[in-house]
Every structure is written in structure tokens, then in C-alpha cells.
């Protein structure tokens, strides 16, 4: 990249911690112009103090997405090379105990927010004749587990939308890509607690006894790490390939758990998968 060549630009959501934080700093070090967004202005201020360009973007707030895209267009002169849809949250609980309003809330962020932001970016990428949209899914978008129905269903929906969009964008110069991490040390468990407390009336559930163990895991800050866990940099490594390789893959598995789930989904019957799925 010569001195007069503009840096490639990427918009990343959910950069206050975890996967987004690592991705933002790593890509900036590689020479990308990174727009590292967060839901809360205080986190944006922290990222700006660390040398990143940061402003607010909240998937649950259409106005903030419009404003963020306006900021990108102003700063780049109307271009954007890549979007990494990353921010999401979880609402733990059995499906029968999830109020429909809880599902509406999580879909607003994990699915509709991704869709809205992607649609804001696509006209820019069409006009310039190229672009990459990378959606951060999950192993739980391949195979689900008990207590994770809300989160898992959003990731299943995201997988379907992303696969369809990839087919529809064929020939446009715009690549549509999925990243599917398994266990990664992030704050998603910690951040799920307020959603659990808000929506799940666990004491009056027929599963009240099981919820005692679930709550222990949610509030346990000293739990043993998952044996399949990898650091956030493992996701960033796949993201770098997705953004920089001449021919990126349609999907990137991260962690052994995702590979196992993907292979099991293809080779095993549903009943066999049910028997092998952890029930906790």
C-alpha cells in the first residue's frame, strides 16, 4: 500500500470487548481504517483514547445505525470496503419459559439489526463494485443446546439470511461470509444475566429445580473454561482471511466444537445428535 493509496475501511460492531475489540485493534495494526462502534458512548470514548476511530452504533436503534453510516460516508468520502456484523446478546432460559416479547427483543438486535445495517452498506458497495460483509454467527447456528433457544434461533435465522444473500450477491463483487465461533472468552454470559432476570420467571417454572443449576453457572465467575475454548484472536485470524484473501470462503469454523457440530450435523441422524448433545 503506497503512501497515496487510501486504507481499506471496515465497520465493526460490538467493539467494547471480546471478539469485536480484538478484531478492531488487530485490523488497525494491519493497516485497515477501522470504524470500531459500540452501543455506549463511554466505550467509544475509551476506544478513541486507544487510537481507534469510534462512534456509537446500537442494533436496537435504527437512528444510531443511520447516523453511524452517515459518519462512515463523511469520513471516507462515500466508500466502505467491509462490514463485520458482530454485536449480539443472549437470553438464557427454556423455550417454554421465554415470553414472546423476549424473543422480539433479541431478534431486534441479533437478526433485524444485522439485516438493517447490511442493507445500509450494500448500496455503497454496489456503487464501488466491491465489498465484503462478514456476519458473526455461532456453533449454535449449526446445532442447538437446551436453555439457549432464544440465542440459537437468532443464529439459525442469521445463517439462512446470510446464505441467501450470498447467492443473491453472486456476480456483484460483494462477498457475503459467515464466521461460526464455538467457545470464545467473551462477556456474553455475564451480559446475559440482566436479560435472564428480566424475562424468565424461573421460580414459577416447572423446571425450577434445573434453573438453580443454570443460575449457578450464570453467576459463577470462577468456572472452568470450556475445553474447546480458544482466544478471541482465533476469530480474528479467520476474519483476516475472510477480508483479505482473494477468494474468501463462504463460512469459517472457529474451535473444535464448531467442526464437531458441523460434521455431526452432516453425518448423524437427528435422534443420534439429540443423544450426544449435552443437556446442561
Helices and strands as residue ranges (DSSP letters): E 9-12, H 18-29, E 33-36, H 41-49, H 62-76, E 82-85, G 95-97, H 100-107, I 108-113, H 114-128, E 131-136, G 139-141, H 149-168, E 174-181, H 188-199, G 202-204, H 208-219, H 232-244, E 251-254, H 256-267, H 270-276
